[in-house]
Amino acid sequence: MAVSKILAALFVSMALYEVSVEANVFHVGDSIGWTIGKVNYTLWSETKVFVIGDTIIFEYNKQYHNVMQVNHEDFNSCNTKSPVATFTTGNDSFNIASYGHYYYICGVPGHCQAGQKVDIRVPSPSPSPMPQPKPQPGSPSPSPYSAPPPSWGSGPAPAPTLTPGVPCPPPSSAPAPTSGMSSPPSSEPAPAPDSGITPGPWWGMAPAPAPSPASSIYASVGAFYPSIAVLAYVITAFAY
């Protein structure tokens, strides 16, 4: 629906443009007319603005010239063998009814090659810019800049919330730390007090008790007893 309205407005504007432009009458070559060797017709047509409704008039001596309407290819090659139309009255006029190019040459041999040719160009008007849709009342206008994405961790930490009815713990009565740096508490257990007993081997057995003096004497006698017995035997043998 919106596209059809835009196209209708475009056609109406083009029609108004054509009506508003006043039609003009152009004499080819101005006061010199349609002849040879006196007018640059290419330059003459480039300095004019032709529109639909204009009238083009060729004034010439019909004994020496004529007017042929040709296509673009014959216009470039000055071919007079297949013209679209030929006019020989000496005072020929044409009404521009559509956009495009109108090619005319003189059909007398050598005249077209000498520059007696003209291109009447009628350009089509440039289309009007399409109207932009108006924003509806109350609708927010789009911002040309988009909001930046949130940056994680850049904002302040949220404040702790207090639960109603739960009292806050009283402040600790521990003494405030001194200004010097204190070493952190050791995680090793405190050594046990010395009881005077030497701990046993690692497998858990207690050591043997220390020998008493009496047991030491008995051990020494027991060690020398075989020697005494041998000595007594030797003495007894010599006695007999």
KEMI-424275 format. One record per residue: y, z, x of N, C-alpha, C in turn. Coordinates in steps of 0.02 Angstrom, whole numbers, padded with zeros to 5 digits, always signed. Layout:
# KEMI-424275
YZXYZXYZX ...
END
This chain:
# KEMI-424275
-00060+00000+00041+00000+00000+00000+00063+00000+00043 +00062+00043+00095+00121+00046+00139+00130-00019+00178 +00073-00051+00197+00078-00114+00235+00109-00169+00192 +00089-00172+00129+00117-00223+00084+00191-00214+00074 +00213-00151+00071+00285-00139+00062+00324-00161+00124 +00294-00148+00183+00328-00167+00245+00333-00243+00250 +00278-00279+00233+00280-00352+00235+00330-00380+00185 +00333-00350+00126+00381-00374+00076+00453-00364+00101 +00466-00307+00132+00533-00295+00159+00549-00344+00215 +00498-00362+00255+00509-00410+00309+00526-00479+00283 +00491-00502+00232+00505-00567+00202+00574-00569+00170 +00592-00513+00138+00659-00511+00106+00713-00514+00159 +00703-00478+00215+00754-00479+00268+00760-00549+00298 +00703-00585+00306+00707-00652+00333+00743-00699+00285 +00730-00691+00221+00764-00733+00172+00839-00720+00172 +00858-00656+00176+00929-00639+00178+00961-00665+00242 +00922-00666+00296+00949-00692+00359+00964-00767+00353 +00919-00803+00322+00929-00875+00315+00988-00890+00268 +00995-00849+00216+01049-00862+00169+01116-00844+00201 +01115-00788+00241+01178-00764+00269+01205-00811+00323 +01162-00848+00357+01184-00893+00409+01215-00955+00377 +01276-00969+00398+01311-01028+00370+01286-01092+00403 +01269-01140+00362+01246-01205+00388+01303-01241+00423 +01286-01274+00478+01335-01312+00517+01317-01385+00520 +01366-01425+00538+01357-01496+00547+01370-01512+00621 +01320-01543+00653+01325-01559+00724+01325-01635+00733 +01375-01659+00770+01377-01730+00789+01348-01734+00860 +01294-01771+00866+01260-01777+00930+01308-01810+00980 +01320-01774+01037+01367-01799+01087+01439-01785+01071 +01450-01745+01017+01518-01727+00995+01560-01790+00984 +01619-01794+01014+01664-01851+01001+01640-01916+01033 +01597-01912+01084+01573-01972+01117+01519-02006+01076 +01479-01966+01042+01428-01994+00998+01363-02009+01036 +01323-02052+01005+01256-02070+01030+01262-02134+01070 +01262-02128+01138+01272-02185+01182+01233-02173+01246 +01247-02213+01297+01210-02209+01359+01258-02199+01417 +01237-02155+01464+01273-02146+01527+01335-02104+01524 +01351-02072+01468+01413-02034+01463+01401-01960+01445 +01344-01943+01417+01331-01875+01393+01262-01853+01418 +01259-01791+01442+01194-01760+01457+01171-01725+01393 +01127-01759+01356+01106-01732+01291+01061-01671+01297 +01027-01665+01353+00987-01604+01362+01033-01543+01368 +01086-01549+01408+01133-01494+01415+01171-01483+01349 +01186-01536+01314+01223-01529+01251+01182-01488+01200 +01117-01503+01193+01076-01467+01144+01064-01394+01164 +01062-01381+01231+01051-01312+01253+01111-01267+01239 +01169-01295+01230+01229-01255+01216+01239-01244+01141 +01194-01269+01100+01200-01262+01027+01145-01217+01000 +01159-01186+00944+01110-01145+00908+01099-01177+00841 +01039-01202+00831+01022-01237+00769+00981-01191+00724 +00996-01193+00660+00959-01153+00611+00942-01198+00552 +00899-01171+00509+00879-01208+00449+00940-01217+00404 +00949-01277+00380+01006-01294+00338+01060-01334+00375 +01056-01336+00442+01105-01375+00480+01093-01449+00470 +01148-01487+00482+01145-01560+00476+01159-01591+00544 +01117-01638+00565+01124-01673+00629+01145-01746+00613 +01200-01766+00645+01226-01834+00632+01226-01874+00697 +01199-01935+00694+01200-01983+00750+01250-02038+00733 +01302-02044+00774+01352-02096+00766+01348-02142+00827 +01339-02206+00816+01329-02253+00872+01345-02324+00847 +01347-02370+00897+01355-02441+00882+01286-02470+00870 +01274-02491+00809+01207-02513+00791+01187-02579+00824 +01234-02614+00855+01217-02675+00891+01184-02661+00958 +01195-02601+00984+01169-02586+01051+01121-02526+01053 +01119-02489+00997+01078-02428+00998+01042-02421+00931 +00995-02375+00930+00961-02354+00870+00937-02281+00880 +00902-02256+00830+00876-02186+00834+00803-02188+00813 +00759-02161+00857+00688-02155+00842+00668-02082+00846 +00634-02058+00794+00605-01991+00796+00533-01997+00820 +00515-01961+00873+00449-01966+00905+00419-01896+00913 +00357-01895+00936+00324-01831+00951+00341-01809+01023 +00314-01752+01041+00331-01724+01106+00306-01767+01164 +00247-01793+01157+00219-01834+01211+00258-01899+01221 +00276-01932+01166+00315-01994+01172+00386-01979+01195 +00411-01920+01179+00477-01901+01202+00479-01895+01278 +00427-01864+01306+00426-01856+01379+00415-01922+01415 +00375-01966+01386+00359-02030+01419+00404-02088+01397 +00451-02074+01351+00495-02126+01324+00455-02184+01294 +00403-02168+01258+00361-02218+01225+00391-02236+01158 +00406-02300+01147+00438-02323+01085+00390-02362+01040 +00325-02361+01056+00277-02402+01019+00253-02369+00955 +00255-02303+00950+00229-02270+00890+00277-02215+00867 +00336-02233+00845+00384-02182+00823+00365-02152+00755 +00389-02092+00743+00378-02060+00677+00423-02094+00625 +00486-02109+00644+00533-02144+00600+00584-02179+00644 +00615-02233+00617+00665-02271+00653+00726-02280+00608 +00786-02271+00637+00848-02275+00599+00897-02321+00637 +00932-02363+00599+00975-02414+00630+01042-02424+00594 +01063-02375+00556+01125-02384+00517+01188-02374+00558 +01183-02339+00614+01243-02324+00654+01274-02257+00635 +01253-02229+00577+01280-02164+00555+01223-02128+00517 +01176-02102+00555+01116-02072+00526+01122-01995+00528 +01104-01964+00474+01107-01891+00470+01038-01863+00449 +01024-01804+00475+00960-01771+00461+00973-01698+00444 +00938-01673+00394+00945-01604+00373+00885-01563+00401 +00899-01509+00435+00847-01467+00463+00817-01424+00408 +00752-01432+00396+00719-01396+00341+00668-01345+00365 +00650-01345+00429+00598-01299+00453+00611-01284+00528 +00576-01233+00551+00581-01216+00622+00540-01264+00664 +00560-01269+00729+00522-01311+00774+00567-01357+00815 +00536-01410+00842+00571-01459+00883+00576-01526+00846 +00635-01557+00854+00646-01624+00827+00666-01668+00887 +00623-01717+00901+00632-01759+00960+00659-01828+00938 +00715-01849+00972+00746-01914+00956+00759-01951+01022 +00748-02017+01020+00763-02061+01077+00795-02125+01051 +00824-02162+01098+00848-02229+01082+00793-02279+01099 +00778-02323+01051+00722-02370+01059+00739-02433+01099 +00802-02442+01118+00820-02500+01158+00789-02492+01227 +00757-02543+01254+00723-02537+01319+00771-02511+01373 +00747-02460+01409+00784-02431+01465+00833-02376+01446 +00851-02370+01382+00901-02320+01364+00872-02248+01368 +00811-02241+01344+00780-02173+01347+00771-02152+01419 +00750-02199+01462+00741-02182+01533+00808-02165+01565 +00862-02190+01539+00929-02176+01566+00958-02111+01539 +00921-02076+01493+00944-02011+01469+00967-02009+01398 +00958-02064+01360+00979-02064+01290+00922-02036+01248 +00914-01970+01251+00861-01934+01215+00884-01862+01205 +00864-01834+01150+00887-01766+01135+00831-01727+01099 +00827-01663+01115+00778-01617+01084+00818-01566+01043 +00811-01570+00977+00844-01522+00933+00793-01466+00919 +00806-01409+00949+00759-01353+00942+00788-01302+00893 +00746-01284+00843+00765-01236+00792+00719-01175+00801 +00741-01122+00834+00697-01065+00846+00690-01022+00783 +00631-00993+00776+00620-00947+00721+00650-00879+00738 +00678-00844+00689+00708-00779+00703+00655-00729+00724 +00674-00684+00769+00628-00631+00789+00618-00582+00732 +00557-00559+00721+00544-00514+00665+00581-00448+00674 +00600-00419+00617+00635-00355+00619+00587-00299+00639 +00612-00248+00674+00567-00193+00693+00540-00158+00631 +00476-00139+00634+00445-00106+00578+00473-00036+00570 +00490-00016+00508+00518+00051+00499+00465+00104+00512 +00488+00158+00542+00442+00214+00556+00436+00258+00494 +00376+00284+00480+00368+00328+00421+00407+00392+00430 +00440+00414+00376+00479+00475+00378+00433+00534+00367 +00445+00589+00403+00402+00649+00392+00415+00679+00324 +00363+00704+00292+00370+00736+00228+00408+00802+00235 +00448+00819+00184+00485+00883+00188+00438+00942+00191 +00453+00988+00235+00411+01047+00242+00357+01041+00294 +00342+00980+00316+00289+00972+00366+00319+00982+00435 +00285+01019+00479+00313+01032+00546+00312+00968+00587 +00366+00960+00625+00370+00901+00668+00326+00912+00729 +00289+00860+00750+00244+00868+00808+00284+00880+00871 +00261+00925+00911+00294+00941+00975+00271+00892+01027 +00316+00866+01070+00294+00819+01122+00255+00852+01177 +00257+00920+01179+00221+00955+01232+00167+00998+01200 +00109+00997+01228+00055+01038+01203+00055+01105+01238 +00031+01157+01201+00030+01225+01230-00019+01228+01287 -00002+01263+01341-00049+01267+01398-00109+01309+01379 -00167+01295+01409-00227+01334+01393-00220+01405+01418 -00253+01453+01385-00247+01523+01407-00277+01532+01476 -00245+01573+01516-00268+01587+01584-00307+01652+01583 -00372+01648+01597-00414+01708+01594-00398+01754+01652 -00389+01816+01636-00378+01867+01687-00306+01872+01710 -00261+01830+01685-00192+01834+01708-00151+01883+01669 -00173+01901+01607-00135+01947+01566-00151+02018+01582 -00109+02067+01559-00123+02138+01571-00184+02161+01533 -00217+02213+01559-00275+02240+01527-00255+02276+01463 -00295+02272+01409-00276+02304+01346-00276+02380+01354 -00230+02413+01319-00226+02486+01322-00285+02516+01285 -00311+02573+01310-00368+02605+01275-00347+02632+01208 -00390+02625+01160-00378+02650+01093-00407+02720+01086 -00372+02763+01050-00394+02831+01038-00426+02836+00971 -00485+02868+00969-00520+02877+00906-00491+02938+00871 -00471+02931+00808-00442+02988+00772-00493+03044+00766 -00471+03105+00775-00514+03164+00766-00551+03185+00828 -00552+03146+00882-00587+03164+00943-00535+03189+00992 -00537+03254+01010-00485+03280+01056-00495+03253+01126 -00442+03248+01161-00446+03226+01230-00469+03283+01274 -00509+03272+01325-00532+03326+01369-00473+03356+01407 -00477+03424+01417-00421+03457+01453-00420+03435+01525 -00365+03439+01556-00360+03419+01626-00402+03463+01670 -00431+03437+01723-00474+03474+01767-00435+03525+01807 -00467+03584+01818-00434+03637+01856-00450+03634+01930 -00484+03582+01952-00501+03576+02023-00438+03568+02063 -00437+03595+02124-00376+03590+02165-00362+03518+02183 -00299+03504+02187-00278+03436+02204-00299+03419+02275 -00319+03358+02288-00339+03340+02356-00280+03342+02403 -00295+03359+02466-00243+03361+02517-00221+03291+02534 -00166+03289+02570-00139+03224+02588-00181+03189+02639 -00223+03226+02680-00264+03193+02730-00324+03159+02698 -00352+03114+02734-00411+03078+02709-00471+03123+02716 -00508+03134+02662-00569+03175+02663-00629+03130+02664 -00679+03152+02703-00741+03112+02708-00782+03120+02645 -00815+03069+02623-00855+03074+02562-00912+03121+02573 -00936+03156+02519-00992+03204+02526-01055+03169+02549 -01093+03203+02594-01155+03174+02620-01210+03179+02569 -01250+03128+02567-01306+03126+02520-01369+03159+02548 -01368+03184+02613-01428+03215+02643-01432+03288+02621 -01492+03314+02609-01500+03385+02587-01481+03432+02643 -01458+03493+02625-01439+03544+02674-01501+03571+02708 -01498+03587+02774-01558+03614+02809-01576+03683+02784 -01644+03696+02782-01669+03761+02758-01656+03814+02811 -01648+03878+02790-01636+03932+02839-01696+03943+02883 -01683+03963+02945-01736+03973+02995-01773+04037+02979 -01840+04033+02968-01881+04092+02951-01919+04119+03010 -01912+04089+03070-01946+04112+03129-02016+04085+03137 -02038+04043+03092-02106+04014+03095-02099+03941+03113 -02135+03923+03164-02132+03853+03184-02172+03811+03135 -02142+03759+03108-02178+03718+03059-02237+03684+03091 -02289+03673+03052-02350+03643+03075-02343+03569+03086 -02399+03539+03107-02397+03466+03117-02382+03431+03052 -02371+03366+03060-02351+03327+03002-02404+03323+02949 -02469+03336+02967-02520+03332+02914-02526+03396+02875 -02488+03448+02891-02485+03507+02849-02526+03566+02873 -02563+03561+02930-02605+03616+02954-02563+03662+02998 -02576+03728+02992-02539+03778+03032-02568+03780+03102 -02530+03794+03154-02554+03797+03223-02598+03859+03235 -02639+03855+03285-02683+03913+03302-02642+03970+03329 -02662+04034+03312-02623+04091+03336-02629+04099+03411 -02579+04128+03442-02579+04139+03515-02632+04191+03535 -02668+04182+03590-02721+04230+03610-02691+04296+03633 -02729+04351+03615-02708+04418+03636-02730+04431+03708 -02703+04483+03743-02723+04497+03813-02796+04514+03821 -02824+04552+03774-02896+04572+03779-02941+04512+03776 -02925+04467+03728-02967+04407+03722-02962+04364+03785 -02906+04366+03820-02899+04327+03881-02944+04354+03935 -02953+04423+03941-02996+04453+03992-03068+04436+03978 -03088+04443+03915-03158+04427+03896-03172+04354+03912 -03125+04311+03902-03137+04241+03917-03145+04230+03991 -03107+04267+04031-03114+04258+04103-03181+04283+04129 -03205+04342+04103-03271+04369+04122-03325+04323+04101 -03320+04297+04041-03370+04250+04017-03374+04189+04060 -03318+04168+04089-03319+04109+04131-03353+04121+04197 -03346+04187+04225-03377+04202+04290-03446+04233+04285 -03470+04247+04226-03535+04280+04218-03592+04239+04247 -03599+04174+04238-03655+04137+04269-03654+04142+04345 -03596+04144+04375-03592+04149+04449-03618+04216+04473 -03604+04271+04439-03628+04338+04457-03704+04342+04452 -03730+04312+04400-03803+04314+04390-03839+04276+04446 -03811+04221+04466-03842+04182+04521-03839+04221+04586 -03781+04255+04598-03774+04294+04659-03824+04352+04661 -03835+04385+04605-03884+04440+04601-03954+04416+04614 -03969+04358+04590-04036+04331+04600-04048+04316+04674 -03997+04289+04708-04004+04271+04778-04015+04334+04820 -03975+04388+04806-03982+04450+04842-04051+04480+04833 -04077+04480+04774-04143+04507+04759-04197+04470+04795 -04190+04405+04801-04240+04363+04836-04242+04381+04909 -04183+04392+04943-04183+04409+05013-04209+04478+05026 -04202+04522+04977-04226+04591+04985-04301+04593+04989 -04336+04557+04952-04408+04556+04955-04431+04512+05011 
END
